[in-house]
Amino acid sequence: MNKGYNRKITEWTKSQLNGWLITQNITHFFTIRLPFLAYTTNFDKAEGHLRKIVKRFEKSLLGCHWKRYPLHFVGFAERGRFGLWHWHLLLLAEKFTTEQLLEAMIETRYYMELSKHDLDLQPIDRTPGHLNGYCMKEIWADNNGHFDSDRFIFSWDLFNLPVKSVLDKRHIL
């Protein structure tokens, strides 16, 4: 539990985030854990590994020009029990089948020599509100409503994509 958090404001913040997430066309839940030799409690190092893994996944799915039409997602960074970073990505992948996404994930595993434990992709077949709550379990707001926004990551932030073109095409904000 985070010291200095306000339970009431945290619940309000999570409900607002959940309301926004429900309006998105989220199709798949993708969990990314760092490989054993890359385990770290350092957020910047962990994010660098995430960038490499997601880049390989997108190249496997979309080809070498993946940055033109990237797969969009809303991601949540989580420290877990042992303080090691991992991510839950909510994919907006309505143009792809689950089989296509799984094939790209398997290719990413093979190319990057990752274990089955490191990557897990599932179609969303459960109540989105519960899944969103699971993703937000480490979001805590203080008395002023401030929370660690670095725990959110969007596809355009991870790869420095122009947000305007993403918003024009996706209408996700």
C-alpha positions in Angstrom: 0.0 0.0 0.0 1.2 3.5 -0.8 1.8 5.8 2.1 -0.1 9.1 2.1 -2.8 8.0 -0.2 -6.5 9.0 0.3 -8.9 6.1 -0.1 -11.9 8.1 -1.2 -10.0 10.2 -3.8 -8.3 7.0 -5.0 -11.6 5.3 -5.6 -13.0 8.4 -7.4 -9.9 8.5 -9.6 -10.2 4.8 -10.4 -13.9 5.1 -11.2 -13.1 8.0 -13.6 -10.4 6.0 -15.3 -12.6 2.9 -15.5 -15.4 5.0 -17.1 -13.0 6.3 -19.8 -11.5 2.8 -20.4 -15.0 1.3 -20.9 -15.5 3.7 -23.8 -12.5 2.4 -25.6 -12.7 -0.5 -28.0 -10.2 -2.7 -26.0 -10.0 -6.2 -27.5 -7.1 -8.0 -25.8 -5.2 -8.1 -22.6 -1.4 -8.4 -23.0 0.8 -8.9 -19.9 4.6 -8.3 -20.4 7.0 -9.4 -17.7 10.7 -8.8 -18.1 12.9 -11.9 -18.8 14.8 -13.2 -15.7 18.1 -11.6 -16.5 16.4 -8.2 -17.1 14.4 -8.1 -13.8 14.8 -4.7 -12.3 13.3 -2.3 -9.8 14.6 0.6 -11.9 11.6 2.0 -13.8 13.7 3.6 -16.6 15.6 0.4 -17.3 12.4 -1.6 -17.2 10.7 0.8 -19.6 13.6 0.4 -22.1 13.1 -3.4 -22.1 9.4 -2.9 -22.6 10.0 -0.7 -25.6 12.2 -3.4 -27.2 9.6 -6.1 -26.6 6.7 -4.1 -27.9 8.7 -2.9 -30.9 9.5 -6.5 -31.8 5.8 -7.5 -31.3 4.6 -4.7 -33.5 7.2 -5.5 -36.2 6.1 -9.2 -36.1 2.4 -8.2 -36.4 2.6 -5.2 -38.8 6.0 -5.5 -40.7 8.9 -3.2 -40.9 6.8 0.0 -41.4 4.8 -0.6 -38.2 5.2 3.0 -37.0 3.0 4.3 -39.8 0.0 2.4 -38.4 0.9 1.2 -35.0 -1.2 -1.0 -32.7 -2.6 1.2 -30.0 -2.8 0.4 -26.4 -3.3 1.7 -22.9 -0.7 0.2 -20.5 -0.3 0.1 -16.8 3.1 -0.4 -15.1 3.0 -2.5 -12.0 5.7 -3.4 -9.4 4.1 -6.5 -8.0 5.1 -8.4 -4.8 8.8 -8.2 -5.2 9.1 -4.7 -6.6 9.9 -5.9 -10.1 8.3 -4.0 -13.0 5.8 -5.6 -15.4 3.0 -4.2 -17.6 -0.6 -4.9 -18.5 -1.4 -3.6 -21.9 -5.0 -3.2 -23.0 -4.8 -3.5 -26.8 -7.1 -1.7 -29.2 -6.7 -4.4 -31.9 -10.1 -4.6 -33.6 -8.4 -5.0 -37.0 -6.6 -8.2 -35.9 -7.7 -11.7 -35.0 -6.6 -13.3 -31.8 -4.7 -15.8 -34.0 -2.7 -13.0 -35.7 -1.8 -11.5 -32.3 -0.8 -14.8 -30.8 1.3 -15.6 -33.8 3.1 -12.2 -33.4 3.6 -12.9 -29.7 5.1 -16.3 -30.4 7.4 -14.9 -33.0 8.4 -12.2 -30.5 9.1 -14.8 -27.9 11.3 -16.8 -30.3 13.2 -13.8 -31.7 13.9 -12.3 -28.2 14.4 -15.7 -26.5 11.6 -15.1 -24.0 9.8 -17.7 -22.0 6.1 -18.4 -22.0 6.0 -16.7 -18.6 7.2 -13.4 -20.0 4.4 -12.8 -22.5 0.7 -13.6 -22.1 -2.0 -12.5 -24.5 -5.7 -13.1 -24.0 -8.8 -11.9 -25.7 -11.1 -9.9 -23.4 -13.9 -12.3 -22.6 -14.6 -11.0 -19.1 -16.3 -8.0 -17.7 -14.2 -5.0 -18.8 -14.8 -3.2 -15.5 -13.2 -6.0 -13.5 -10.2 -6.2 -15.9 -9.8 -2.4 -15.7 -9.9 -2.6 -11.9 -7.2 -5.3 -12.0 -5.0 -3.1 -14.1 -5.4 -0.1 -11.8 -4.8 -1.9 -8.6 -1.5 0.0 -7.9 -3.0 3.4 -8.7 -3.2 5.5 -5.5 -4.2 9.2 -5.3 -3.1 11.6 -2.5 -5.3 14.2 -0.8 -4.9 16.5 -3.7 -5.9 13.9 -6.3 -2.3 13.4 -7.5 -1.2 10.0 -8.6 1.9 8.6 -10.4 1.0 9.1 -14.0 4.2 7.4 -15.1 2.3 4.2 -14.4 0.2 4.8 -17.5 1.8 4.3 -20.9 0.2 4.8 -24.2 1.5 3.6 -27.5 2.3 7.1 -28.8 4.3 7.9 -25.6 6.3 4.7 -25.7 7.5 5.4 -29.3 7.2 9.2 -29.5 4.5 9.1 -32.1 2.7 12.3 -33.0 -0.5 12.3 -30.9 -2.5 14.4 -33.3 -2.3 11.7 -36.0 -3.2 9.1 -33.5 -6.2 11.1 -32.3 -7.4 11.9 -35.8 -7.4 8.1 -36.7 -8.5 6.6 -33.4 -10.6 9.1 -31.5 -9.4 7.6 -28.2 -9.2 10.8 -26.0 
